[in-house]
């Protein structure tokens, strides 16, 4: 075997393409980060300003006097129960997430693991529901909820949206790739389908469950149309309904809109930061690419 010895005294050529490409990547990333941070800066800046400073011609990077009184004005407003709406959104978001995970994971596990001759037909029926526009089922759902007396209640806000065909599809596809050897070992120990699901599958699928939980909670927190129809009384408003009430045909409370929006996105930011690692790993396990 022969080896090549570099010539002594001959200058080595340094490739500058890698350094230049890395520098360009950092610059592009920094510019993109600044562009994404502009809306958050506007939220914070306008939240502690007066309406005159927000709509005035002379723009200031930050107001000279921060209007800390906007916070007390927001929570002491009797026409819009903002604190109550935050609580309602938290309750709806958490219960909706837990219920969706339980219902859809059980449905997906049954379709993936329990053998029966109509499993494929039921799975195809679930896929068909993805093709039905939500506007088609909106009125029948409202009539059903109204006949049950669930208007202005948590039951009406949560229960109709517990099942999601797409979430069920994701769980089925994930469970099809779950190692069967673990479940077979559980059955040898005397566990049935429920025992294998609860004691083996769930503890070994926390990353995937965290990813679905994050997406479901964000969707539940940001939902607007269904809570608008069901939550007719101000005591049943969610945070999105409360935000819309600051903009009417007569007046627009700019500082309250920005402040309420800034406060309303804080739970989403905390959830995303807390579950970010599990979210990335869970999405990778779904098989979704691109």
C-alpha positions in Angstrom: 0.0 0.0 0.0 1.4 3.4 -1.0 0.8 6.7 0.7 1.0 10.2 -0.8 3.2 12.6 1.2 2.5 16.3 0.6 5.4 18.3 -0.7 7.2 20.3 1.9 7.1 24.0 1.4 4.2 23.9 -1.0 1.3 26.1 0.2 -2.0 24.4 0.9 -5.0 25.7 -0.9 -7.9 26.6 1.5 -11.4 26.3 0.1 -13.3 29.4 0.9 -16.6 28.2 -0.5 -17.6 26.5 2.8 -16.8 29.6 4.9 -18.6 31.9 2.5 -21.6 29.6 2.3 -21.8 29.4 6.1 -21.6 33.2 6.4 -24.3 33.7 3.9 -26.5 31.1 5.7 -26.0 32.9 9.0 -26.9 36.2 7.4 -30.0 34.9 5.7 -31.1 33.2 9.0 -30.6 36.4 10.9 -32.6 38.4 8.4 -35.4 35.8 8.5 -35.4 35.8 12.3 -35.7 39.6 12.4 -38.6 39.5 9.9 -40.4 36.9 12.0 -39.9 38.9 15.2 -41.4 42.1 13.7 -45.0 41.1 14.5 -44.1 40.3 18.1 -42.3 43.6 18.4 -45.5 45.4 17.1 -47.6 43.5 19.6 -45.5 44.5 22.6 -45.0 48.1 21.4 -48.6 48.8 20.7 -49.9 46.9 23.8 -48.3 49.6 26.0 -49.2 52.6 23.8 -52.2 54.8 23.5 -54.4 54.8 20.4 -53.0 58.2 19.4 -49.5 56.8 19.5 -50.5 53.7 17.5 -52.3 55.6 14.7 -50.2 58.8 14.8 -48.0 59.9 12.0 -44.8 60.2 14.1 -43.6 56.7 14.7 -41.5 55.9 17.7 -39.6 52.7 18.3 -41.1 52.6 21.8 -43.5 55.0 23.5 -41.9 57.5 25.8 -44.3 56.6 28.6 -45.3 52.9 28.8 -49.0 52.6 29.5 -49.0 50.0 32.2 -52.6 51.0 33.0 -53.7 49.2 29.8 -53.4 45.9 31.7 -55.8 46.9 34.5 -58.1 48.4 31.8 -58.1 45.1 30.0 -59.0 42.9 33.0 -61.4 45.4 34.6 -63.5 45.9 31.4 -67.0 44.7 32.4 -68.2 44.4 28.8 -65.6 41.9 27.8 -64.7 39.3 30.5 -61.2 38.7 29.2 -59.9 36.8 32.3 -62.9 34.5 32.1 -62.3 33.9 28.4 -58.7 32.9 29.1 -59.9 30.4 31.6 -62.5 29.0 29.2 -59.9 28.6 26.5 -57.6 26.9 28.8 -60.3 24.4 30.0 -61.5 23.8 26.4 -58.0 23.4 25.1 -56.8 21.0 27.8 -59.9 18.8 27.8 -60.2 18.9 24.1 -56.6 17.7 23.8 -56.9 15.0 26.3 -60.2 13.7 24.9 -58.9 13.8 21.3 -55.8 11.9 22.3 -57.8 9.2 24.1 -60.5 8.8 21.4 -58.4 9.0 18.3 -55.5 6.9 19.7 -57.9 4.1 20.7 -59.6 4.3 17.3 -56.2 4.2 15.5 -55.0 1.4 17.7 -58.1 -0.7 17.1 -57.8 -0.2 13.3 -54.1 -1.1 13.3 -54.0 -4.0 15.7 -57.5 -5.6 16.3 -58.2 -8.1 13.4 -61.7 -8.1 12.1 -63.1 -8.3 8.6 -64.6 -4.8 8.5 -61.5 -3.0 9.7 -60.6 -1.7 6.2 -64.1 -0.6 5.5 -64.2 1.4 8.7 -60.9 2.9 8.0 -62.0 4.0 4.5 -65.1 5.5 6.1 -62.9 7.5 8.4 -60.9 8.7 5.3 -64.1 9.8 3.6 -64.9 12.1 6.5 -61.7 14.1 5.6 -63.3 14.9 2.2 -66.5 16.4 3.8 -66.2 20.2 4.3 -66.8 21.3 7.8 -69.5 23.7 6.6 -71.7 20.7 5.6 -71.8 19.3 9.1 -71.8 22.7 11.0 -75.6 23.2 11.0 -76.5 19.6 11.9 -74.0 19.7 14.7 -75.4 22.9 16.1 -79.0 21.5 15.9 -77.9 18.4 17.8 -75.9 20.3 20.4 -78.8 22.8 20.9 -81.3 20.0 21.3 -79.2 18.5 24.0 -79.1 21.8 25.8 -75.3 22.2 25.5 -75.3 25.8 24.3 -73.1 28.0 26.6 -71.5 25.0 28.2 -68.2 23.2 28.1 -69.8 20.1 26.8 -71.0 21.9 23.7 -67.6 23.5 23.1 -65.6 20.3 23.6 -67.5 17.1 22.9 -68.5 17.7 19.2 -64.8 18.1 18.2 -63.3 15.2 20.1 -63.0 12.9 17.1 -60.7 13.9 14.2 -60.4 11.7 11.1 -57.0 13.0 10.3 -55.7 12.5 13.9 -57.2 8.9 13.8 -55.4 8.4 10.5 -52.1 9.5 12.0 -52.4 7.2 15.0 -53.3 4.2 12.8 -50.3 4.8 10.6 -48.0 5.2 13.6 -49.3 2.1 15.3 -48.8 0.0 12.2 -45.1 0.8 12.5 -45.0 0.1 16.2 -42.9 -3.1 17.1 -45.3 -6.0 17.4 -42.8 -7.9 19.5 -43.5 -5.7 22.5 -47.2 -6.3 22.4 -46.7 -10.0 21.9 -44.6 -10.1 25.0 -47.3 -8.3 26.8 -49.9 -10.8 25.7 -47.7 -13.7 26.9 -47.8 -12.0 30.3 -51.6 -12.1 30.2 -52.4 -8.6 29.0 -55.2 -8.0 26.5 -55.5 -5.3 23.9 -56.4 -2.6 26.5 -53.5 -3.7 28.8 -51.0 -3.7 25.9 -52.2 -0.3 24.7 -52.1 1.3 28.1 -49.0 -0.3 29.7 -46.8 -0.9 26.6 -47.8 1.2 23.6 -48.6 4.5 25.3 -45.4 4.7 27.5 -43.3 4.0 24.4 -45.1 6.5 22.2 -44.9 9.7 24.4 -43.0 11.6 21.7 -45.8 11.0 19.2 -48.5 11.7 21.7 -46.7 15.0 22.6 -46.6 16.1 19.0 -50.3 15.4 18.4 -51.1 17.1 21.8 -49.3 20.2 20.8 -51.0 20.5 17.4 -54.4 19.7 18.9 -54.1 22.2 21.7 -53.1 25.0 19.3 -56.0 24.2 17.1 -58.4 24.2 20.0 -57.0 27.4 21.4 -57.3 29.2 18.1 -60.8 27.9 17.1 -63.2 30.7 16.4 -66.4 29.8 14.5 -67.7 27.0 16.6 -67.1 28.8 20.0 -68.7 31.9 18.5 -72.0 30.0 17.8 -72.0 27.9 21.0 -70.7 30.5 23.4 -73.5 33.0 23.1 -73.3 34.3 26.6 -70.2 36.3 27.5 -69.5 34.0 30.4 -68.9 31.2 27.8 -66.7 33.2 25.5 -63.3 31.9 24.6 -60.3 34.1 24.1 -60.7 34.4 20.4 -64.3 35.6 20.8 -63.1 38.1 23.4 -60.5 39.5 20.9 -63.1 40.0 18.2 -65.3 42.0 20.6 -62.8 44.8 20.8 -63.4 45.6 17.1 -67.0 46.7 16.3 -68.6 48.8 13.7 -68.5 51.9 15.9 -65.2 51.7 17.7 -61.8 50.0 17.6 -59.8 49.7 20.8 -56.3 49.3 19.3 -54.3 49.2 22.5 -56.7 46.6 24.0 -56.6 44.4 20.9 -52.8 44.4 20.8 -52.5 43.8 24.6 -55.1 41.0 24.6 -53.5 39.4 21.6 -50.0 39.5 23.2 -51.4 37.8 26.4 -53.4 35.3 24.4 -50.4 33.9 22.6 -48.3 33.4 25.7 -49.8 30.0 26.5 -49.1 28.8 23.0 -45.5 30.0 23.2 -45.0 28.2 26.5 -46.6 25.0 25.2 -44.4 25.1 22.1 -41.2 25.8 24.0 -42.0 23.1 26.6 -42.9 20.4 24.0 -40.6 21.5 21.2 -38.2 18.5 21.5 -41.0 16.0 21.6 -42.8 17.8 18.8 -39.9 17.4 16.4 -39.3 13.8 17.3 -43.0 13.0 17.1 -43.5 14.5 13.7 -40.4 12.6 12.5 -42.1 9.4 13.7 -45.3 10.1 11.7 -43.4 9.6 8.5 -44.4 13.1 7.2 -41.6 14.6 5.2 -41.0 18.0 3.6 
